[in-house]
Amino acid sequence: MAKTVVLRNVTKKYKLYEDSKEKLLDIVLPKSFGEDFYALQNINFEAAKGDVVGFIGINGSGKSTLSNIIAGIIPPTSGELKINGKTALIAVNAGLNTQLTGRENIELKCLMLGFSQAEIKKLEPHIIEFADLGKFIDQPVKSYSSGMKSRLGFAISVNIDPDILVIDEALSVGDQTFAEKCLDKMNEFKAHGKTIFFISHSISQMKRFCEKALWLEYGKVRDFGLIEEVMPRYEKFLKQYKAMSLEEKRTFREAAIKEQMGQA
């Protein structure tokens, strides 16, 4: 099966500064200021056409950072990233201009993706119908609820027919009926052999939809494989994590942050 996404030792490093002065000094002086923070460290995995991969892990583990790298929103600091095909990211607020109306956002997003005016005119009714926003389609997006923004973002992304779809918590807001509609569309994409990455805190959605799971823990891959093999191990960890006291969780988190800052 042809590989659509390949990551080799992908790392994303950020700099943490105490204030804006320290950030400025780090830019203009040769001496390094600020502290390194590794949101992702040496990530290795690959996906092929038709793969549906769920990203799992507790908050702060790097799921959204990885999804943004795959979608081309942010670049990795180091490592090798190969993407074969057109990618679309679906996340609340992703790529939306809140000052523009829903209809204007559709036109802008499609223009940015290289669609002609004729193609946009043909696509627009399908996007509007899928989003099902009624009269709000001609209202500024800043007046939308999180669920409405998600509906618009999902409708645009699935109707531009990407080869690789990255869905980051887009089904966690809004009503269940729309979530079911989205899952049906995703299953249609799955049947057509598209690659899908799915980020959600809903384990039931993961089990229902994904075939593989990538378990991230504070910037590192803890496990990767078939969903029926990885998910039971993750659920066992979650049960243990939730049973921890606040002090134990704090200690666990602090140890992980030290590793992410290269202090372990």
C-alpha positions in Angstrom: 0.0 0.0 0.0 1.3 3.5 -1.0 2.6 5.6 1.9 0.8 8.9 2.2 2.5 10.2 5.4 5.9 9.3 6.7 7.6 10.8 9.8 11.2 10.1 10.7 12.6 11.5 14.0 10.3 14.5 13.8 10.9 17.0 16.6 9.2 20.3 17.5 11.0 22.6 19.8 9.8 25.9 21.2 11.5 28.6 23.3 10.0 29.6 26.6 10.8 33.2 27.8 10.2 34.9 31.1 9.2 38.1 29.4 9.3 39.9 26.0 12.7 41.5 26.9 14.3 38.0 27.1 12.7 37.1 23.8 14.2 40.2 22.1 17.7 39.5 23.6 17.5 35.9 22.2 16.9 37.3 18.7 19.7 40.0 18.7 22.4 38.6 20.8 24.6 35.5 20.2 24.1 34.2 23.7 21.0 31.9 24.0 18.2 33.2 26.2 15.0 31.4 27.2 14.5 27.7 27.9 14.0 24.9 25.3 10.7 23.1 25.3 10.2 19.9 23.2 6.5 19.6 22.3 7.5 16.6 20.2 10.6 14.4 20.3 11.8 12.0 17.7 8.3 11.0 16.4 8.4 8.0 14.0 5.5 6.4 12.2 3.9 6.1 8.8 0.4 5.9 7.3 -0.8 4.5 4.0 -3.8 5.1 1.8 -7.0 4.0 3.6 -5.4 4.1 7.1 -7.5 5.7 9.9 -5.2 6.6 12.8 -6.4 7.9 16.1 -4.1 10.1 18.2 -4.6 9.4 21.9 -2.9 10.8 25.0 -3.7 13.0 28.0 -3.8 16.8 27.6 -0.4 18.3 26.8 1.0 15.2 25.0 1.4 16.9 21.6 -1.6 15.6 19.7 -2.6 19.0 18.3 1.0 19.9 17.6 1.5 16.8 15.6 -1.8 17.3 13.7 -0.7 20.8 12.8 2.6 19.6 11.5 1.0 16.9 9.3 -1.5 19.5 8.0 1.4 21.9 7.1 0.2 24.6 9.6 3.5 24.6 11.4 6.9 23.2 10.4 8.9 20.6 12.4 12.1 21.9 14.0 14.0 18.8 12.8 13.4 15.4 11.3 12.0 14.2 8.0 8.3 14.6 7.0 6.9 13.3 3.7 3.3 14.1 2.7 2.0 12.6 -0.5 -1.3 14.3 -1.3 -3.6 17.3 -0.5 -4.2 17.7 3.3 -7.1 19.4 5.1 -7.2 20.2 8.8 -10.6 20.3 10.6 -10.4 22.0 14.0 -12.5 24.6 15.7 -11.5 28.0 14.3 -8.9 26.4 12.0 -8.4 28.7 9.0 -11.5 30.8 9.7 -11.5 34.6 9.6 -13.9 35.6 12.4 -14.5 39.1 10.8 -15.9 37.6 7.6 -19.2 35.8 7.1 -19.5 32.0 6.7 -20.0 32.4 3.0 -17.0 34.7 2.7 -14.9 32.2 4.6 -15.9 29.5 2.1 -14.8 31.7 -0.8 -11.5 32.8 0.9 -10.5 29.2 1.9 -11.2 27.8 -1.5 -9.3 30.6 -3.2 -6.3 30.0 -0.9 -6.5 26.3 -1.9 -6.2 27.3 -5.6 -9.9 26.8 -6.7 -11.2 29.0 -9.5 -14.2 31.2 -9.2 -16.2 28.7 -11.3 -15.1 25.8 -9.1 -16.0 27.7 -6.0 -19.5 28.6 -7.4 -20.1 24.9 -8.0 -18.8 23.8 -4.5 -20.4 26.5 -2.4 -24.0 25.1 -2.3 -22.7 21.7 -1.2 -20.6 23.2 1.6 -23.5 25.4 2.8 -25.9 22.5 2.7 -23.5 20.3 4.7 -22.9 23.0 7.3 -26.6 23.5 7.8 -26.2 27.0 9.4 -29.3 28.5 8.0 -29.2 32.3 7.9 -26.0 32.4 10.0 -24.1 31.6 6.8 -24.2 35.3 6.0 -23.4 36.5 9.5 -19.8 37.2 10.8 -18.1 34.0 12.1 -17.3 36.0 15.4 -21.0 35.6 16.2 -20.8 31.7 15.8 -20.8 29.3 18.7 -17.9 26.7 18.8 -20.2 24.1 17.4 -21.2 26.4 14.4 -17.5 27.1 13.7 -16.8 23.4 13.7 -19.7 22.7 11.3 -18.4 25.3 8.9 -14.8 24.1 9.1 -15.9 20.5 8.6 -18.1 21.3 5.7 -15.4 23.2 3.9 -12.7 20.6 4.5 -14.7 17.5 3.4 -16.1 19.1 0.3 -12.7 20.1 -1.1 -12.0 16.4 -1.4 -8.5 16.1 0.3 -6.3 13.0 0.1 -5.4 13.3 3.8 -7.9 14.5 6.4 -6.8 15.6 9.9 -9.6 16.0 12.4 -8.7 17.6 15.7 -11.5 17.5 18.3 -13.9 18.9 15.6 -16.6 16.4 16.7 -16.4 17.3 20.4 -18.5 20.4 20.0 -22.0 20.7 18.6 -24.9 18.3 18.5 -24.9 14.5 18.2 -26.9 14.6 14.9 -24.1 16.6 13.2 -21.4 14.3 14.7 -23.2 11.3 13.1 -23.4 13.1 9.8 -19.6 13.8 10.0 -18.8 10.2 10.9 -20.9 9.0 7.9 -18.8 11.3 5.6 -15.6 10.1 7.2 -16.6 6.5 6.6 -17.2 7.5 2.9 -13.7 8.9 2.8 -12.4 5.7 4.4 -14.1 3.6 1.8 -12.4 5.7 -0.9 -9.0 4.9 0.5 -8.2 8.3 1.9 -5.9 8.7 4.9 -7.5 10.0 8.1 -6.0 11.2 11.4 -8.5 11.5 14.2 -7.9 13.3 17.5 -10.6 13.0 20.1 -11.1 12.5 23.8 -14.0 10.2 23.0 -12.7 6.6 23.3 -16.0 5.3 22.0 -15.6 7.3 18.8 -12.0 6.1 18.4 -13.0 2.5 18.8 -15.8 2.9 16.4 -13.9 4.6 13.6 -10.1 4.1 13.9 -8.1 1.1 12.8 -4.8 2.2 14.3 -3.8 4.3 17.3 -0.8 6.5 18.0 -0.4 7.0 21.8 1.6 10.2 22.6 2.8 10.9 26.1 4.3 14.4 26.7 5.8 14.7 23.3 7.0 11.1 22.8 5.4 8.0 21.2 4.5 5.5 23.9 2.8 3.0 21.6 1.6 2.6 18.0 -0.3 -0.2 16.4 -3.8 -1.7 15.8 -6.5 0.0 17.8 -7.6 -3.2 19.5 -4.1 -3.7 20.8 -3.1 -0.2 21.8 -6.4 1.1 23.2 -6.7 -1.5 26.1 -3.2 -0.5 27.3 -4.2 3.2 27.1 -7.4 2.6 29.0 -5.5 0.8 31.7 -3.1 3.7 32.0 -6.0 6.2 32.1 -7.6 4.2 34.9 -4.4 4.4 36.9 -3.9 8.1 36.1 -7.4 9.0 37.2 -6.9 7.1 40.4 -3.8 9.2 41.3 -4.0 12.0 43.9 -3.6 15.6 42.8 0.0 15.5 44.3 0.8 12.3 42.3 -0.5 13.8 39.1 1.5 16.9 39.7 4.7 14.9 40.3 4.0 12.8 37.1 3.5 16.0 35.1 6.6 17.8 36.5 8.8 14.8 35.7 7.4 14.8 32.1 8.0 18.6 31.7 11.6 18.2 32.9 12.1 15.7 30.1 10.5 18.0 27.6 12.9 20.8 28.7 15.9 18.5 28.5 16.4 18.5 32.2 15.9 14.9 33.0 
